[in-house]
Amino acid sequence: MSRLAFINEDLRRDWPWLSPVLLAGLALRLWGIGFGLPGLYHTDENLIVRQALAFGAGILRPYSYVYSPFLPYCLTFLYGLYFLVGLLTGRFHSPSDLAILYFNDPTPFYLLARLTSAVFGLAAVVITYILATRMYGRVAGVSAVFVALSPALVLHSHYGMSDVPVACLILVALYALWCFIEEPTTRRLFIAGIVVGLAIVMKYSAWVLIFPLIVTVIVVARRERWPGRRILGYLALGGFVAIGTFLVISPYTALDFRNFWADVVIFQLGTQLRQGESFIGLWTYYLSAFAVEGLGFPLLVAALIGSAYAIYLRRPADILLVSFLVPYLAMLLFQGRQQFNWIVPVIPVLCILASLTLDAIWRAMSAAWMRWRPAALVVLAIMIGPMAHRAYERSQWLSWPDTRNIAREWIEAHIPAGARILSDPMWTVPQLRQNRESLIRYLGERANAKDIENRPESTRTAYSQYVHYQLAALESYSGPTYDIVYIQHEWWKSDEGAPDIQVYPVWGLFEGRVFSLDELRAQGFQYVVVSSLKYLQYLREEGKEKWPSYYALYSSLEEQCRLVQVFAPDTGIAGPIVKLYDLHGQP
């Protein structure tokens, strides 16, 4: 019987319980997927979407390599289809209409990006089921339930980012490698190499798949008693295909290697190492993240036991999973920075290892203990319950109105257009529209700080189009606009006195320092909008010590200015606390 026939048979057999799991996973991933829109409150989604739009404009050289270009390429295709539909229905008449729509209402672009992530998230549930059942049997297929209900996977399936897509591709790569273990042919290794390359080009952290690729060849070689020359040949083939796939999808990583190195190594690695987190601190953080948002505490314990069990048995399937798990966790613990989304790609593997523990317990029950199996199902439900409830809360929270959108409506209704406003970073506060003078100044500062004039021609062209369409969109915008200046928070530093990273310069009014209230008043500022996503970081003893200038700014607002309005989260309302201060009023 062919492998596809085996898969179809498994799916038909387990469809009665797998179908409601898939429906639950889909519902959790779609509920609240439009959160915040048209406001953009995820820090990095815009980097993916704007890169895709630049590709659609014919600028194929990435303007940044911080995120790999595979997901933007996929979105470019979807945006092309959306444009064609708009042409046929009369909504668009030229590509400029699409660009202007993005700056006035980015909702459809971000929905398409988030739906792409949700589709990958649902596919990860199916692939987890297939991989687990093929490696460990029917009981292990319950790991698909864990993947469907994981709070972290549900949450990140709402974001138009590469975390969930790469988790899905990692599973596909592991499955392709397992197929090679079962039947070691050149064709299967070639396919596995392609999928490994695709995963790495989806997100660079998937480079860890190099270890399972090497280990897989070694496992097969030992079993088949291959000579050394053949082992080297298969290793070279797998590596060559993986690297070749990476370069075919992302050729500019080689053609523009200097900028690639600056973005991925100097900037990314530099920001991570400069956070200065200790090994113990990182271990505690990630253990807590897995226990609360990844799998829940009961399943995390089962995953740890399953990992130890796999290392003890060292079966081919065990070796394959552990050869990914161990290097990936080591990478997390030695980067020096806490990053919640980095746990996403490894969660499905931990889910499979958790099911390995449950499978071992299930198999240990003798015929005399069969009457206890219903009780085992009740215990399983109890283990899944907290995780499912957390995932439900995550989706529900995303579906609620956001304080930043509520604040924007209030400000536009009560603060006169043209007022000069100092604001926390754009994603943390209500996203008010800048007036023409403010926008031109902001774009000019960015161009100077990023040295656009001395960048490659494609970068200059992309930035020129970016400026053109922003201004064109503003011309057709009918709502109130303001003179806005954003505070540049130096998040990449461990403290205010740490040296800067030259490849990531700051720009604007707050380059290198934070002004006092007297200076702000002298420069004509009337209002300040701040967010708890930022000010809470500084208004504490540690913040006072590490960030004295920021502490002085936020504490002086509370002590010397009139608090005009507070927008706080509540039952049915999500988001941070947003405060609006009048610089010329008395507290």
N, C-alpha and C positions, 0 to 999 in steps of 0.2 A: 504493500500500500504506500502511496506517495505521501510526502510530508504534508502537502496541502490537504489530502484526504484525512490524515490524522487530525489536523487542526479543525477541519469542518466537523469531524465526528465529535471531538471534544466540545466544540461550541454548541452543537445540537444537543448533546447530553446535558450540558450545564446551563443552557439558555434560560430555563425557568428561573434560576436565581441570578444569572448574570445580567439579564435584560433589565430588571429593576435597579440593579447596581449602576448600570450605564445611564439609565434615565435619571437617577439621583445625582450622579456625577455631572451630567449635562445641565440639570436644573441648577445645581450649586454654582456652576461655572458661568451660566448665562444671567443669573439673578444679580442685578446690580452692575452689569458689565458696562453700563454707560455712566458710571459714577463720576461726579464732578463736571461732566461736560455741559457746556462748552469750555468750562475752566479746565486747565491742565495741571493736575496736582500730583502727578508722579514725576519725580525729579528728572528721569532720563528717557521717558517715552518719546519726548520731542526729538532726541538725537536719532532715534531709529526712524521715525516718521519723516523727518526733514531730509534725512539721507536718502530715503526711498523717493521722495519727491525730486531731489536733485538728480538721482539716476534717471527718473522719468523725463527730466528736462534735457537728457543727453550728456550729462556730466558724470562719466563713469568712474573717474578717479575719486575715491572717498575723501571727503574733507577732514575726516577724523577716523583713526583706526582704534579708538578706545573700545568701540563695539565692532565686531566683525560684520562684513557686509551681506552675509547670506540672507538673514531675515529681511533687511531692506530690499534686496533683490526680489524676494517673494512678494513683498508688499508693492513694489513697483508694478509687478504683473497685475495684481488686484486693482491698483489704482488706475491702470490702463483700461481694464475692463469697466471700471466705474465711469471713466471718462467717455468710453464708447457708448455706454448706456445713456449718459447725459447728452451726448451728441444726437443720438437717435430720438430721444424724448424732447429735445429742444431746450434742455436746461443749460447746456454749454454750447458755445459757438466757436470757441477757440481755447487752446491750452491756458491762456491768460485767465480765462474765467475760472478754471479749476484752481489756479494759484491764488487768485483773489478770494475765492470761497474759503480756502484753507485759513487765511489770516483773519477773515471775518467770522467764520464758524467752522472750526476744525473737527466738529463732531463726526462726520462720516469717515474721515481718515483714521481717527483713533478707534472708532468702532470696528473698522475692518482689521486694524492691527490687533485689537484685543480679541476679536472673533478668531483670528488665526491662531493666537495663543491658546484659546479655549479648545479649538479643534485638536491641536497637538496634545492638550491635556487629556481629552477624552481618548485619543488614540493611545496614549500612554497606559490607560487602564486596560485596554484590549491587549496591548503588547505584553504588559506585565503578566496577564493571565496566560497568554500563549507561552511565554518564556518559562514561567514558574511550573506550569503543568508539564512541559516537555522535559524540564530538568529534574523535577522532584515528584511529579505525580499530581493526581486530582486535588488532593487536600491543599497542596501549595497554591492552587489557583485562587484561594481565598485572599491572597495578597492583592488581587485586583480590587477587592473591596477597600483595602487600606489605602491604595493609591487614589481611588475615587473619592474617599472621604478625608484625606490628609488636609488639614487646614492650610498648611503652607502651599501645597499644590493647588488647592482651590483658590486661594488668594492670588497667587502669581499667574493663574490662568486668566485673571481679569486684566492683566497688564500686557500691553503690546511690547513685550520684551523677549529676550532670547532664552530666559531661564527654563521655562516649561518646554519650549521646542527642543532645546538641547537635552533635557532629561528624556524626552521621547526618543531622540536619535541615539542617545547612549544605550537605551534599551534595545533598539533595533540593532545596534552594533554588537552588543553582547549576544543577541540571538543569532546574528550572522556568524559570530565566532563559535557559538555552540554548534551550529550546523556543520562547521568545519571540523570540530572535534568529533562529531558523530560520523562524518564521512569526509575525510581529508583530501579533497580534490583541489586542483589549482583554481578551478572556476569559483569554488566557494570561498577560497581565501581572497580571490580577486574582488568578489562582492563584499566581503567583510572589510577589505581595505578601503573600498569606496565609501562605505557607510561610516567608517572611522574618520575618514577625511571630511565627510559632510558634517559630522558632529563637531569636529574641531573648528571648521569654518563657520558653524553656527554660533559657537562661543569658544573662545580660546582655552578656557579652563578644561575643556574636554580632551586636551592633549594627554591627560592621564590615561586615556584609552590605549596609548602606546604600550603600557604595561600588560594589559590583558592580551593585546595582539602578540607580544613576544612570548608571554606565558603559554598562550594557546598553542603556538607552534612547538614549544618545548614539550608540552604535555603530549601532544600527538607524536612527536619524534621519539619520545621515550617509549611510548606504547608500541609504535610501529618499528622501533629499532632502526631509525634512519641514520645514515652516515652523516658525518659533520658537514660535508659539502652540500648535501640536500637540505639540511637544516638552515645553513646560511642562505641558500637559494630561496627558500620559502620566506625567511625573515626579510630578505632584500625585496622580494616581490610584494609582501604586505606593506612594508614601509614605503616602497616606491609608489604603490598605488594610492596609499593614504596621502602622501605628500603631493603627488600629482593631482589628486582630486582637490586638495586644498588650494593649490596654485591655479587650477583651472577656474574654480569658483571665485577666487580672490587673487587675481594676477598682480594687482598693484602692491600686495605685500612684498613682492620681489622687485617690481619695477620702481616702486617708491619706498624702498627699504629704509631709507634714512628717517622719513616721517613715521613709518610703521614702528621702527625701533623707538623713536622718541615718545610716541603715544602709548605703546603697549608695555615697554620695559621701563623707560626713564620716568614717565608720568605715573602709569598704573602701579608699577612695583614701588616707585618712590613714595607715592601717597600711602600705600599699604604699610611699608616699613616705618614711615615717619609717625604713624599713629602710636607706636611705642607700647602696644599691648603686650603683657607678659604671656608666657605659655600657659600658666595656670589660669590667668584671666580669660584667655581665648578658650581653653578647655571648658571652663565653667560656663561661659556664654553659649558655646555651641551645644553643650550637653543640655542646657536649659532650653535652647531653641528647639532641639529635637524632641525633648520631653513635652513641651507645651504646644508648639505649632507644627512639628514635623509628623510625629506618630502618636503622641500622647504617651504618658509615662508607662502604662502597662505594655504597650506594644514596643516601646523602646527597650524595656527590659527583655522582652522576647527576642528583639533583634540582636541585642548584645549576646544573649545566650546562643542564638542561632549562629552568630558570627564565630563565637568560640567553638561551637560544635562543628562548624564547617572547617575551621582551621585544624581541629583535631582529626576529622575524618579524611580531609584532603582528597575527596573525590574530584574528578574533572570539573563537575559543575561548581563544587565548592571553591576550587582553586580559581576558576574563572571569575566568580563574583568577588572573592576576597582580593584578587589581583587588581581590581578596580577600587574597591572600598578603601583598602589601607592607604594606597598612595593619595587618594582624593582627600581623605581625612587628614593625612599628614600635610598636604598642601594648605588646608584650612588653618591648621594649628601653627604654621610657621610663617604666615604672611604678615603678622603683626597688626591686623585690622579686623574688627568685628563687622561682618556683612551678612545680614539675615538671608538675602536671596541666594547666597552661595550654598545653602543647605539643600536647595531644591533638586539639583541634578542627582544627588545620592539617595534621596528618600525612597524611590522605587526599589532600589537594591536592598535597602534596609527592610522594606516591606516584605520582600521575598525571603530574606533571612529570618524575619519574624515568623513567617508562615512555616519555615523549616522547623522551628521550635514546636509550633503547634502540630505540624505533621508528625514529628517524632513522638509527641505525647499521644496523639491519636492512634498511631500504629502500636504503641506500647500497651494499649488496652487489649486485653485478651478477650476471648469470646465470653468468658464469665463476667466481664465488666461491660458488656454491650449495653446493659440497661442504664449505665451512667452516661452514655453518649449524648442523650438529649440535654443532660445537665452541662456537658461540655459545650454545647451550642449556646446555652444560656450564659456561661462564663465568657464565651467569645463575644456575645452581644454586649456584655458588661464592659469588656475591654474596648470594644469599638465605640460604645456610647459617648464617652467624653470627647473623643476625636470628632465624631459626627456632629455633636452639639457645637463644638468650637468652629467647625467648618460652616455650619448653619449661621452662627453669629457673625462670622467674617462676611459672608455674602449679604446677610441682612444689613449689616453696618454699611456696606458699600451702596446699598440701595437707598439709604436715607439721604435727605437733602444735606448739603455741606454748608457749614458755617461761613465759608469763604464766598459761596454764591449768595447767601443771604446778606452778608456784609456788602457785597458789591451792589446789590439792588438798593440797599439802604443808602449807601454813599452816593450813588448816582441820583437818588431822589432828593437828598438833603444837602450835599456839598456842591457848591457852584462849579460849573465847568471851568477849566483853566486854573484851578487852585494848584498851588505847588505842594506836592506831597512827598515825604520821605517814606520809603517802604522797605520792609524786610524782603528777602528774595521772592521772586515772582510766584514760585510754586507753593509758598507757605501762606500767602495772603490773597485777598480778593483781587482778581486780575482785571484791573481798570485799564482802559485804553489810554495810551499816551497821545498827546496832541502832536502836531507835526514838528514843532520846534523841539520838543522833548525827544521824539523818536529819532530825528536827524542827529541830535547830539549824542544819543545813546548808541546809534549805529556807527557814528564816526569814532567814538571812543573805543568801541569793540574793534573796529578796523585797525586803528592805530596800535592798540595794545597787542593784538594778535599779528601785527606786521603783515597785513593782507597784501600790501603792495609788493612785498618781496616773496610771496608764496607762489607756487606753480600757477600757470595760466588758468587751469581748470578751477582752482580755488578762488582766484580773483573773479572769474566769470560767475561762479556759483554765488559768491557774496554779492556781486553786482545785481544779479537777478533777485536775490533775497531782499536787498534794499529796495529795488524797483517795485516789486510786488507788495511789499509792506506799505510803501507810500501810496501805491495805487489802491490798495484795500482801504486805507484810511480815508481816501477821497470819497469812497462810496459808503463809508460808515456814518450812520445818522445819530448815534448816541453821544452822550457827553464824553469829553476827553480831558486829560489832566496833564500837568507838568510833573512827571514822576521821576524820581531818582531812587535807585535800589541800593541798599546796603550790601556790600560785597563781603560775605562771611568767609573767612579763610579756613574752611572746613578741612582742608588737606593738611593743616598743621596740628601738631600735638598741643601747642600753646601759642600765645601771641608773639613770643620772642623767638620762635623757631624760624630757621631760614626758609625763604620762599623757594618754590620750584620754578625755574626760569621758563620751562616750556608751558607753564600754565599761569600766565600773568593775570593780575587783577586789573580792572579798568574802572573808570568812572570817578565820581566825586570822592569815593572812599578808598582810593588807591593808597595803601600804605598807612592810613590812620583813620580814626573816628573823630568827628568834630564834636565840640561841646554844643549845648543848646543855644548859647549866645551866638556862636558862629553860624548855626543853622538859621536863627532868626535874622541875622545880618544878611544872609544870602537869600532871604525872601521865602523861606519855607513857612507854610501855614499849618500843615497837619503831618502827623506821623502815624503810620499803620504798622502794627507789629503783630507777630504771631507767637503763640506758645511753643511752636515747633523750633523757635530760635531763642526767645528771651529766657525760657526756663533753663536753657543750657548755661546761661551766664549769671542769673540771679540766685546764686548759691555760693557757698564758701569756696568750693573748688573752682568755680567760674570766676569768682573775684580774684583768686590767686593767679590763674592761668590766663585770663582774658580781662585785665583791669580796664582797658578802654571801653570794651563792650559792656562790662558791668556798670561803668560810670554812666554810659548813655542810657541804658534801660532803667537804672535806678533813678536817674534824674528826671526821666519822663514821669515816673510815678510820683515823685516828690514835688516837681515844679510846674507840671502842666495839667490842664483840665482834661479829665477822661470824658470824652464825648459819648462813646457808646462801646459796649462790650457784646460780642457775639460768641456765645459759649455752647458747646455740645450739650445735648440733653436727650431724653428719651425720644427717639425718632429723628434726632438731628446728630449728624456726624461732623467730624472735622476738629481742627484745633481751636483754642481760644483766640479770637481776633480782637484787638483793641485799637480804637481810634482816639488819638490825642490831639487837642488843640494847643499848638505851641505858644499861643499868645493868651491863653486862658489861665485862670488860677485854679489850683487843685481843690 
